[in-house]
Amino acid sequence: MIRLTERNHPGNVTIIGFVVSKPRQIHLFLSESEYNLALTAYHQRLPVVCTGDLIKENDTFVLKKTTSFALYDTLTEQAAV
């Protein structure tokens, strides 16, 4: 998690993800409960795992239709429930 949006657009976040083996900024919109997880990840510097439709709009990668968003448990190498 690298960026949380300003107060006027809650739910928008930016993460770093790998696209074709290169680190890229990816923008996505989260529900309130997912955004709370994102806040935790941001403040504690925890990795996250998310799935959805990755689309390139102009020069920006956007994850649309997000189907899951969770903290990533580095000990079990699985999404934390």
mmCIF file as gemmi writes it, N, C-alpha and C atoms, coordinates in Angstrom:
data_model
loop_
_atom_site.group_PDB
_atom_site.id
_atom_site.type_symbol
_atom_site.label_atom_id
_atom_site.label_alt_id
_atom_site.label_comp_id
_atom_site.label_asym_id
_atom_site.label_entity_id
_atom_site.label_seq_id
_atom_site.pdbx_PDB_ins_code
_atom_site.Cartn_x
_atom_site.Cartn_y
_atom_site.Cartn_z
_atom_site.occupancy
_atom_site.B_iso_or_equiv
_atom_site.pdbx_formal_charge
_atom_site.auth_seq_id
_atom_site.auth_asym_id
_atom_site.pdbx_PDB_model_num
ATOM 1 N N . MET Axp A 1 ? 0.864 -1.159 0 1 0 ? 1 A 1
ATOM 2 C CA . MET Axp A 1 ? 0 0 0 1 0 ? 1 A 1
ATOM 3 C C . MET Axp A 1 ? 0.915 1.226 0 1 0 ? 1 A 1
ATOM 4 N N . ILE Axp A 2 ? 0.784 2.049 -1.04 1 0 ? 2 A 1
ATOM 5 C CA . ILE Axp A 2 ? 1.658 3.215 -1.066 1 0 ? 2 A 1
ATOM 6 C C . ILE Axp A 2 ? 0.928 4.535 -0.901 1 0 ? 2 A 1
ATOM 7 N N . ARG Axp A 3 ? -0.368 4.557 -1.196 1 0 ? 3 A 1
ATOM 8 C CA . ARG Axp A 3 ? -1.056 5.833 -1.097 1 0 ? 3 A 1
ATOM 9 C C . ARG Axp A 3 ? -2.538 5.611 -0.805 1 0 ? 3 A 1
ATOM 10 N N . LEU Axp A 4 ? -3.034 6.39 0.155 1 0 ? 4 A 1
ATOM 11 C CA . LEU Axp A 4 ? -4.459 6.452 0.439 1 0 ? 4 A 1
ATOM 12 C C . LEU Axp A 4 ? -4.941 7.8 -0.059 1 0 ? 4 A 1
ATOM 13 N N . THR Axp A 5 ? -6.168 7.871 -0.512 1 0 ? 5 A 1
ATOM 14 C CA . THR Axp A 5 ? -6.641 9.133 -1.076 1 0 ? 5 A 1
ATOM 15 C C . THR Axp A 5 ? -6.929 10.172 -0.008 1 0 ? 5 A 1
ATOM 16 N N . GLU Axp A 6 ? -7.173 11.335 -0.504 1 0 ? 6 A 1
ATOM 17 C CA . GLU Axp A 6 ? -7.538 12.428 0.373 1 0 ? 6 A 1
ATOM 18 C C . GLU Axp A 6 ? -8.963 12.239 0.866 1 0 ? 6 A 1
ATOM 19 N N . ARG Axp A 7 ? -9.358 13.018 1.803 1 0 ? 7 A 1
ATOM 20 C CA . ARG Axp A 7 ? -10.676 12.883 2.431 1 0 ? 7 A 1
ATOM 21 C C . ARG Axp A 7 ? -11.847 13.016 1.466 1 0 ? 7 A 1
ATOM 22 N N . ASN Axp A 8 ? -11.663 13.772 0.391 1 0 ? 8 A 1
ATOM 23 C CA . ASN Axp A 8 ? -12.794 13.994 -0.513 1 0 ? 8 A 1
ATOM 24 C C . ASN Axp A 8 ? -13.062 12.81 -1.446 1 0 ? 8 A 1
ATOM 25 N N . HIS Axp A 9 ? -12.197 11.792 -1.441 1 0 ? 9 A 1
ATOM 26 C CA . HIS Axp A 9 ? -12.4 10.593 -2.259 1 0 ? 9 A 1
ATOM 27 C C . HIS Axp A 9 ? -12.073 9.34 -1.458 1 0 ? 9 A 1
ATOM 28 N N . PRO Axp A 10 ? -12.75 9.085 -0.347 1 0 ? 10 A 1
ATOM 29 C CA . PRO Axp A 10 ? -12.419 7.908 0.451 1 0 ? 10 A 1
ATOM 30 C C . PRO Axp A 10 ? -12.676 6.63 -0.345 1 0 ? 10 A 1
ATOM 31 N N . GLY Axp A 11 ? -11.807 5.653 -0.148 1 0 ? 11 A 1
ATOM 32 C CA . GLY Axp A 11 ? -11.948 4.379 -0.838 1 0 ? 11 A 1
ATOM 33 C C . GLY Axp A 11 ? -10.967 4.201 -1.982 1 0 ? 11 A 1
ATOM 34 N N . ASN Axp A 12 ? -10.412 5.289 -2.505 1 0 ? 12 A 1
ATOM 35 C CA . ASN Axp A 12 ? -9.415 5.192 -3.571 1 0 ? 12 A 1
ATOM 36 C C . ASN Axp A 12 ? -8.04 4.979 -2.964 1 0 ? 12 A 1
ATOM 37 N N . VAL Axp A 13 ? -7.335 3.968 -3.45 1 0 ? 13 A 1
ATOM 38 C CA . VAL Axp A 13 ? -5.985 3.688 -2.966 1 0 ? 13 A 1
ATOM 39 C C . VAL Axp A 13 ? -5.082 3.389 -4.153 1 0 ? 13 A 1
ATOM 40 N N . THR Axp A 14 ? -3.787 3.465 -3.911 1 0 ? 14 A 1
ATOM 41 C CA . THR Axp A 14 ? -2.788 3.094 -4.904 1 0 ? 14 A 1
ATOM 42 C C . THR Axp A 14 ? -1.863 2.072 -4.268 1 0 ? 14 A 1
ATOM 43 N N . ILE Axp A 15 ? -1.634 0.98 -4.977 1 0 ? 15 A 1
ATOM 44 C CA . ILE Axp A 15 ? -0.726 -0.056 -4.503 1 0 ? 15 A 1
ATOM 45 C C . ILE Axp A 15 ? 0.366 -0.25 -5.544 1 0 ? 15 A 1
ATOM 46 N N . ILE Axp A 16 ? 1.427 -0.937 -5.147 1 0 ? 16 A 1
ATOM 47 C CA . ILE Axp A 16 ? 2.452 -1.361 -6.094 1 0 ? 16 A 1
ATOM 48 C C . ILE Axp A 16 ? 2.205 -2.836 -6.355 1 0 ? 16 A 1
ATOM 49 N N . GLY Axp A 17 ? 2.119 -3.194 -7.617 1 0 ? 17 A 1
ATOM 50 C CA . GLY Axp A 17 ? 1.946 -4.587 -8.009 1 0 ? 17 A 1
ATOM 51 C C . GLY Axp A 17 ? 2.817 -4.873 -9.212 1 0 ? 17 A 1
ATOM 52 N N . PHE Axp A 18 ? 3.014 -6.138 -9.493 1 0 ? 18 A 1
ATOM 53 C CA . PHE Axp A 18 ? 3.843 -6.509 -10.636 1 0 ? 18 A 1
ATOM 54 C C . PHE Axp A 18 ? 2.96 -6.793 -11.847 1 0 ? 18 A 1
ATOM 55 N N . VAL Axp A 19 ? 3.244 -6.082 -12.93 1 0 ? 19 A 1
ATOM 56 C CA . VAL Axp A 19 ? 2.544 -6.243 -14.196 1 0 ? 19 A 1
ATOM 57 C C . VAL Axp A 19 ? 3.603 -6.608 -15.23 1 0 ? 19 A 1
ATOM 58 N N . VAL Axp A 20 ? 3.477 -7.78 -15.794 1 0 ? 20 A 1
ATOM 59 C CA . VAL Axp A 20 ? 4.463 -8.301 -16.739 1 0 ? 20 A 1
ATOM 60 C C . VAL Axp A 20 ? 5.877 -8.169 -16.146 1 0 ? 20 A 1
ATOM 61 N N . SER Axp A 21 ? 6.018 -8.652 -14.913 1 0 ? 21 A 1
ATOM 62 C CA . SER Axp A 21 ? 7.297 -8.727 -14.188 1 0 ? 21 A 1
ATOM 63 C C . SER Axp A 21 ? 7.918 -7.375 -13.838 1 0 ? 21 A 1
ATOM 64 N N . LYS Axp A 22 ? 7.142 -6.299 -13.925 1 0 ? 22 A 1
ATOM 65 C CA . LYS Axp A 22 ? 7.661 -4.976 -13.566 1 0 ? 22 A 1
ATOM 66 C C . LYS Axp A 22 ? 6.77 -4.363 -12.49 1 0 ? 22 A 1
ATOM 67 N N . PRO Axp A 23 ? 7.372 -3.714 -11.479 1 0 ? 23 A 1
ATOM 68 C CA . PRO Axp A 23 ? 6.549 -3.047 -10.461 1 0 ? 23 A 1
ATOM 69 C C . PRO Axp A 23 ? 5.837 -1.836 -11.059 1 0 ? 23 A 1
ATOM 70 N N . ARG Axp A 24 ? 4.538 -1.765 -10.815 1 0 ? 24 A 1
ATOM 71 C CA . ARG Axp A 24 ? 3.72 -0.672 -11.349 1 0 ? 24 A 1
ATOM 72 C C . ARG Axp A 24 ? 2.762 -0.166 -10.277 1 0 ? 24 A 1
ATOM 73 N N . GLN Axp A 25 ? 2.417 1.101 -10.357 1 0 ? 25 A 1
ATOM 74 C CA . GLN Axp A 25 ? 1.373 1.632 -9.494 1 0 ? 25 A 1
ATOM 75 C C . GLN Axp A 25 ? 0.032 1.199 -10.065 1 0 ? 25 A 1
ATOM 76 N N . ILE Axp A 26 ? -0.844 0.717 -9.17 1 0 ? 26 A 1
ATOM 77 C CA . ILE Axp A 26 ? -2.171 0.263 -9.571 1 0 ? 26 A 1
ATOM 78 C C . ILE Axp A 26 ? -3.189 0.981 -8.696 1 0 ? 26 A 1
ATOM 79 N N . HIS Axp A 27 ? -4.168 1.599 -9.312 1 0 ? 27 A 1
ATOM 80 C CA . HIS Axp A 27 ? -5.208 2.332 -8.603 1 0 ? 27 A 1
ATOM 81 C C . HIS Axp A 27 ? -6.434 1.442 -8.461 1 0 ? 27 A 1
ATOM 82 N N . LEU Axp A 28 ? -7.102 1.52 -7.304 1 0 ? 28 A 1
ATOM 83 C CA . LEU Axp A 28 ? -8.337 0.774 -7.116 1 0 ? 28 A 1
ATOM 84 C C . LEU Axp A 28 ? -9.234 1.473 -6.115 1 0 ? 28 A 1
ATOM 85 N N . PHE Axp A 29 ? -10.52 1.152 -6.197 1 0 ? 29 A 1
ATOM 86 C CA . PHE Axp A 29 ? -11.52 1.704 -5.295 1 0 ? 29 A 1
ATOM 87 C C . PHE Axp A 29 ? -11.989 0.581 -4.385 1 0 ? 29 A 1
ATOM 88 N N . LEU Axp A 30 ? -12.018 0.846 -3.07 1 0 ? 30 A 1
ATOM 89 C CA . LEU Axp A 30 ? -12.367 -0.169 -2.083 1 0 ? 30 A 1
ATOM 90 C C . LEU Axp A 30 ? -13.639 0.189 -1.329 1 0 ? 30 A 1
ATOM 91 N N . SER Axp A 31 ? -14.317 -0.839 -0.838 1 0 ? 31 A 1
ATOM 92 C CA . SER Axp A 31 ? -15.464 -0.627 0.05 1 0 ? 31 A 1
ATOM 93 C C . SER Axp A 31 ? -14.94 -0.09 1.384 1 0 ? 31 A 1
ATOM 94 N N . GLU Axp A 32 ? -15.843 0.309 2.244 1 0 ? 32 A 1
ATOM 95 C CA . GLU Axp A 32 ? -15.433 0.864 3.542 1 0 ? 32 A 1
ATOM 96 C C . GLU Axp A 32 ? -14.643 -0.148 4.367 1 0 ? 32 A 1
ATOM 97 N N . SER Axp A 33 ? -15.084 -1.402 4.426 1 0 ? 33 A 1
ATOM 98 C CA . SER Axp A 33 ? -14.367 -2.407 5.219 1 0 ? 33 A 1
ATOM 99 C C . SER Axp A 33 ? -13.003 -2.718 4.599 1 0 ? 33 A 1
ATOM 100 N N . GLU Axp A 34 ? -12.931 -2.767 3.269 1 0 ? 34 A 1
ATOM 101 C CA . GLU Axp A 34 ? -11.652 -3.003 2.604 1 0 ? 34 A 1
ATOM 102 C C . GLU Axp A 34 ? -10.72 -1.812 2.807 1 0 ? 34 A 1
ATOM 103 N N . TYR Axp A 35 ? -11.28 -0.611 2.792 1 0 ? 35 A 1
ATOM 104 C CA . TYR Axp A 35 ? -10.469 0.592 3.01 1 0 ? 35 A 1
ATOM 105 C C . TYR Axp A 35 ? -9.876 0.592 4.408 1 0 ? 35 A 1
ATOM 106 N N . ASN Axp A 36 ? -10.629 0.104 5.394 1 0 ? 36 A 1
ATOM 107 C CA . ASN Axp A 36 ? -10.098 0 6.759 1 0 ? 36 A 1
ATOM 108 C C . ASN Axp A 36 ? -8.916 -0.965 6.81 1 0 ? 36 A 1
ATOM 109 N N . LEU Axp A 37 ? -8.994 -2.065 6.056 1 0 ? 37 A 1
ATOM 110 C CA . LEU Axp A 37 ? -7.842 -2.977 5.954 1 0 ? 37 A 1
ATOM 111 C C . LEU Axp A 37 ? -6.667 -2.266 5.29 1 0 ? 37 A 1
ATOM 112 N N . ALA Axp A 38 ? -6.954 -1.48 4.269 1 0 ? 38 A 1
ATOM 113 C CA . ALA Axp A 38 ? -5.905 -0.732 3.579 1 0 ? 38 A 1
ATOM 114 C C . ALA Axp A 38 ? -5.217 0.25 4.529 1 0 ? 38 A 1
ATOM 115 N N . LEU Axp A 39 ? -5.988 0.878 5.391 1 0 ? 39 A 1
ATOM 116 C CA . LEU Axp A 39 ? -5.406 1.782 6.393 1 0 ? 39 A 1
ATOM 117 C C . LEU Axp A 39 ? -4.437 1.035 7.298 1 0 ? 39 A 1
ATOM 118 N N . THR Axp A 40 ? -4.854 -0.143 7.756 1 0 ? 40 A 1
ATOM 119 C CA . THR Axp A 40 ? -3.983 -0.966 8.595 1 0 ? 40 A 1
ATOM 120 C C . THR Axp A 40 ? -2.709 -1.327 7.842 1 0 ? 40 A 1
ATOM 121 N N . ALA Axp A 41 ? -2.852 -1.777 6.605 1 0 ? 41 A 1
ATOM 122 C CA . ALA Axp A 41 ? -1.691 -2.148 5.792 1 0 ? 41 A 1
ATOM 123 C C . ALA Axp A 41 ? -0.758 -0.963 5.595 1 0 ? 41 A 1
ATOM 124 N N . TYR Axp A 42 ? -1.33 0.189 5.34 1 0 ? 42 A 1
ATOM 125 C CA . TYR Axp A 42 ? -0.533 1.391 5.107 1 0 ? 42 A 1
ATOM 126 C C . TYR Axp A 42 ? 0.263 1.789 6.358 1 0 ? 42 A 1
ATOM 127 N N . HIS Axp A 43 ? -0.417 1.841 7.49 1 0 ? 43 A 1
ATOM 128 C CA . HIS Axp A 43 ? 0.244 2.289 8.722 1 0 ? 43 A 1
ATOM 129 C C . HIS Axp A 43 ? 1.235 1.273 9.266 1 0 ? 43 A 1
ATOM 130 N N . GLN Axp A 44 ? 0.978 -0.009 9.062 1 0 ? 44 A 1
ATOM 131 C CA . GLN Axp A 44 ? 1.867 -1.047 9.581 1 0 ? 44 A 1
ATOM 132 C C . GLN Axp A 44 ? 2.805 -1.61 8.513 1 0 ? 44 A 1
ATOM 133 N N . ARG Axp A 45 ? 2.729 -1.053 7.322 1 0 ? 45 A 1
ATOM 134 C CA . ARG Axp A 45 ? 3.574 -1.484 6.195 1 0 ? 45 A 1
ATOM 135 C C . ARG Axp A 45 ? 3.43 -2.98 5.922 1 0 ? 45 A 1
ATOM 136 N N . LEU Axp A 46 ? 2.183 -3.441 5.844 1 0 ? 46 A 1
ATOM 137 C CA . LEU Axp A 46 ? 1.877 -4.839 5.592 1 0 ? 46 A 1
ATOM 138 C C . LEU Axp A 46 ? 1.532 -5.045 4.12 1 0 ? 46 A 1
ATOM 139 N N . PRO Axp A 47 ? 1.906 -6.171 3.544 1 0 ? 47 A 1
ATOM 140 C CA . PRO Axp A 47 ? 1.52 -6.444 2.158 1 0 ? 47 A 1
ATOM 141 C C . PRO Axp A 47 ? 0.043 -6.826 2.068 1 0 ? 47 A 1
ATOM 142 N N . VAL Axp A 48 ? -0.536 -6.615 0.898 1 0 ? 48 A 1
ATOM 143 C CA . VAL Axp A 48 ? -1.928 -6.984 0.65 1 0 ? 48 A 1
ATOM 144 C C . VAL Axp A 48 ? -1.993 -7.869 -0.586 1 0 ? 48 A 1
ATOM 145 N N . VAL Axp A 49 ? -3.093 -8.575 -0.703 1 0 ? 49 A 1
ATOM 146 C CA . VAL Axp A 49 ? -3.371 -9.36 -1.902 1 0 ? 49 A 1
ATOM 147 C C . VAL Axp A 49 ? -4.777 -8.995 -2.356 1 0 ? 49 A 1
ATOM 148 N N . CYS Axp A 50 ? -4.923 -8.769 -3.67 1 0 ? 50 A 1
ATOM 149 C CA . CYS Axp A 50 ? -6.245 -8.416 -4.191 1 0 ? 50 A 1
ATOM 150 C C . CYS Axp A 50 ? -6.393 -8.982 -5.597 1 0 ? 50 A 1
ATOM 151 N N . THR Axp A 51 ? -7.643 -9.211 -5.968 1 0 ? 51 A 1
ATOM 152 C CA . THR Axp A 51 ? -7.931 -9.729 -7.298 1 0 ? 51 A 1
ATOM 153 C C . THR Axp A 51 ? -9.039 -8.902 -7.937 1 0 ? 51 A 1
ATOM 154 N N . GLY Axp A 52 ? -9.04 -8.883 -9.244 1 0 ? 52 A 1
ATOM 155 C CA . GLY Axp A 52 ? -10.036 -8.153 -10.005 1 0 ? 52 A 1
ATOM 156 C C . GLY Axp A 52 ? -9.598 -8.072 -11.45 1 0 ? 52 A 1
ATOM 157 N N . ASP Axp A 53 ? -10.197 -7.183 -12.202 1 0 ? 53 A 1
ATOM 158 C CA . ASP Axp A 53 ? -9.863 -6.996 -13.613 1 0 ? 53 A 1
ATOM 159 C C . ASP Axp A 53 ? -8.862 -5.857 -13.745 1 0 ? 53 A 1
ATOM 160 N N . LEU Axp A 54 ? -7.641 -6.184 -14.167 1 0 ? 54 A 1
ATOM 161 C CA . LEU Axp A 54 ? -6.604 -5.167 -14.343 1 0 ? 54 A 1
ATOM 162 C C . LEU Axp A 54 ? -6.721 -4.575 -15.743 1 0 ? 54 A 1
ATOM 163 N N . ILE Axp A 55 ? -6.916 -3.261 -15.776 1 0 ? 55 A 1
ATOM 164 C CA . ILE Axp A 55 ? -7.128 -2.546 -17.039 1 0 ? 55 A 1
ATOM 165 C C . ILE Axp A 55 ? -6.123 -1.394 -17.109 1 0 ? 55 A 1
ATOM 166 N N . LYS Axp A 56 ? -5.608 -1.147 -18.288 1 0 ? 56 A 1
ATOM 167 C CA . LYS Axp A 56 ? -4.741 0.01 -18.488 1 0 ? 56 A 1
ATOM 168 C C . LYS Axp A 56 ? -5.565 1.099 -19.147 1 0 ? 56 A 1
ATOM 169 N N . GLU Axp A 57 ? -5.73 2.218 -18.432 1 0 ? 57 A 1
ATOM 170 C CA . GLU Axp A 57 ? -6.457 3.376 -18.943 1 0 ? 57 A 1
ATOM 171 C C . GLU Axp A 57 ? -5.439 4.484 -19.18 1 0 ? 57 A 1
ATOM 172 N N . ASN Axp A 58 ? -5.219 4.811 -20.446 1 0 ? 58 A 1
ATOM 173 C CA . ASN Axp A 58 ? -4.16 5.744 -20.835 1 0 ? 58 A 1
ATOM 174 C C . ASN Axp A 58 ? -2.838 5.166 -20.345 1 0 ? 58 A 1
ATOM 175 N N . ASP Axp A 59 ? -2.148 5.838 -19.449 1 0 ? 59 A 1
ATOM 176 C CA . ASP Axp A 59 ? -0.885 5.313 -18.928 1 0 ? 59 A 1
ATOM 177 C C . ASP Axp A 59 ? -1.015 4.818 -17.495 1 0 ? 59 A 1
ATOM 178 N N . THR Axp A 60 ? -2.24 4.57 -17.04 1 0 ? 60 A 1
ATOM 179 C CA . THR Axp A 60 ? -2.501 4.199 -15.651 1 0 ? 60 A 1
ATOM 180 C C . THR Axp A 60 ? -3.125 2.814 -15.572 1 0 ? 60 A 1
ATOM 181 N N . PHE Axp A 61 ? -2.625 1.997 -14.644 1 0 ? 61 A 1
ATOM 182 C CA . PHE Axp A 61 ? -3.238 0.694 -14.391 1 0 ? 61 A 1
ATOM 183 C C . PHE Axp A 61 ? -4.314 0.852 -13.322 1 0 ? 61 A 1
ATOM 184 N N . VAL Axp A 62 ? -5.475 0.255 -13.572 1 0 ? 62 A 1
ATOM 185 C CA . VAL Axp A 62 ? -6.605 0.339 -12.646 1 0 ? 62 A 1
ATOM 186 C C . VAL Axp A 62 ? -7.134 -1.074 -12.426 1 0 ? 62 A 1
ATOM 187 N N . LEU Axp A 63 ? -7.373 -1.43 -11.157 1 0 ? 63 A 1
ATOM 188 C CA . LEU Axp A 63 ? -7.997 -2.71 -10.845 1 0 ? 63 A 1
ATOM 189 C C . LEU Axp A 63 ? -9.484 -2.462 -10.677 1 0 ? 63 A 1
ATOM 190 N N . LYS Axp A 64 ? -10.278 -3.016 -11.585 1 0 ? 64 A 1
ATOM 191 C CA . LYS Axp A 64 ? -11.73 -2.831 -11.551 1 0 ? 64 A 1
ATOM 192 C C . LYS Axp A 64 ? -12.395 -4.136 -11.149 1 0 ? 64 A 1
ATOM 193 N N . LYS Axp A 65 ? -13.649 -4.027 -10.735 1 0 ? 65 A 1
ATOM 194 C CA . LYS Axp A 65 ? -14.412 -5.202 -10.301 1 0 ? 65 A 1
ATOM 195 C C . LYS Axp A 65 ? -13.609 -6.028 -9.294 1 0 ? 65 A 1
ATOM 196 N N . THR Axp A 66 ? -13.11 -5.355 -8.271 1 0 ? 66 A 1
ATOM 197 C CA . THR Axp A 66 ? -12.316 -6.023 -7.242 1 0 ? 66 A 1
ATOM 198 C C . THR Axp A 66 ? -13.141 -7.123 -6.582 1 0 ? 66 A 1
ATOM 199 N N . THR Axp A 67 ? -12.626 -8.351 -6.631 1 0 ? 67 A 1
ATOM 200 C CA . THR Axp A 67 ? -13.361 -9.483 -6.058 1 0 ? 67 A 1
ATOM 201 C C . THR Axp A 67 ? -12.845 -9.875 -4.683 1 0 ? 67 A 1
ATOM 202 N N . SER Axp A 68 ? -11.613 -9.474 -4.36 1 0 ? 68 A 1
ATOM 203 C CA . SER Axp A 68 ? -11.101 -9.729 -3.009 1 0 ? 68 A 1
ATOM 204 C C . SER Axp A 68 ? -10.001 -8.728 -2.686 1 0 ? 68 A 1
ATOM 205 N N . PHE Axp A 69 ? -9.89 -8.408 -1.405 1 0 ? 69 A 1
ATOM 206 C CA . PHE Axp A 69 ? -8.846 -7.525 -0.898 1 0 ? 69 A 1
ATOM 207 C C . PHE Axp A 69 ? -8.572 -7.966 0.531 1 0 ? 69 A 1
ATOM 208 N N . ALA Axp A 70 ? -7.332 -8.335 0.832 1 0 ? 70 A 1
ATOM 209 C CA . ALA Axp A 70 ? -7.008 -8.842 2.169 1 0 ? 70 A 1
ATOM 210 C C . ALA Axp A 70 ? -5.552 -8.541 2.502 1 0 ? 70 A 1
ATOM 211 N N . LEU Axp A 71 ? -5.262 -8.551 3.788 1 0 ? 71 A 1
ATOM 212 C CA . LEU Axp A 71 ? -3.879 -8.472 4.227 1 0 ? 71 A 1
ATOM 213 C C . LEU Axp A 71 ? -3.203 -9.787 3.864 1 0 ? 71 A 1
ATOM 214 N N . TYR Axp A 72 ? -1.928 -9.734 3.528 1 0 ? 72 A 1
ATOM 215 C CA . TYR Axp A 72 ? -1.187 -10.932 3.148 1 0 ? 72 A 1
ATOM 216 C C . TYR Axp A 72 ? -0.359 -11.392 4.336 1 0 ? 72 A 1
ATOM 217 N N . ASP Axp A 73 ? -0.555 -12.645 4.736 1 0 ? 73 A 1
ATOM 218 C CA . ASP Axp A 73 ? 0.167 -13.223 5.872 1 0 ? 73 A 1
ATOM 219 C C . ASP Axp A 73 ? 1.484 -13.796 5.362 1 0 ? 73 A 1
ATOM 220 N N . THR Axp A 74 ? 2.59 -13.137 5.683 1 0 ? 74 A 1
ATOM 221 C CA . THR Axp A 74 ? 3.886 -13.556 5.17 1 0 ? 74 A 1
ATOM 222 C C . THR Axp A 74 ? 4.369 -14.852 5.819 1 0 ? 74 A 1
ATOM 223 N N . LEU Axp A 75 ? 3.814 -15.227 6.975 1 0 ? 75 A 1
ATOM 224 C CA . LEU Axp A 75 ? 4.226 -16.482 7.612 1 0 ? 75 A 1
ATOM 225 C C . LEU Axp A 75 ? 3.62 -17.695 6.915 1 0 ? 75 A 1
ATOM 226 N N . THR Axp A 76 ? 2.356 -17.601 6.545 1 0 ? 76 A 1
ATOM 227 C CA . THR Axp A 76 ? 1.697 -18.726 5.874 1 0 ? 76 A 1
ATOM 228 C C . THR Axp A 76 ? 1.668 -18.543 4.354 1 0 ? 76 A 1
ATOM 229 N N . GLU Axp A 77 ? 2.082 -17.362 3.887 1 0 ? 77 A 1
ATOM 230 C CA . GLU Axp A 77 ? 2.041 -17.007 2.475 1 0 ? 77 A 1
ATOM 231 C C . GLU Axp A 77 ? 0.647 -17.176 1.887 1 0 ? 77 A 1
ATOM 232 N N . GLN Axp A 78 ? -0.358 -16.712 2.655 1 0 ? 78 A 1
ATOM 233 C CA . GLN Axp A 78 ? -1.748 -16.738 2.223 1 0 ? 78 A 1
ATOM 234 C C . GLN Axp A 78 ? -2.416 -15.447 2.654 1 0 ? 78 A 1
ATOM 235 N N . ALA Axp A 79 ? -3.552 -15.186 2.061 1 0 ? 79 A 1
ATOM 236 C CA . ALA Axp A 79 ? -4.334 -14.033 2.478 1 0 ? 79 A 1
ATOM 237 C C . ALA Axp A 79 ? -4.833 -14.27 3.898 1 0 ? 79 A 1
ATOM 238 N N . ALA Axp A 80 ? -4.666 -13.283 4.754 1 0 ? 80 A 1
ATOM 239 C CA . ALA Axp A 80 ? -5.163 -13.377 6.131 1 0 ? 80 A 1
ATOM 240 C C . ALA Axp A 80 ? -6.667 -13.192 6.122 1 0 ? 80 A 1
ATOM 241 N N . VAL Axp A 81 ? -7.356 -13.989 6.88 1 0 ? 81 A 1
ATOM 242 C CA . VAL Axp A 81 ? -8.829 -13.924 6.888 1 0 ? 81 A 1
ATOM 243 C C . VAL Axp A 81 ? -9.295 -13.062 8.028 1 0 ? 81 A 1
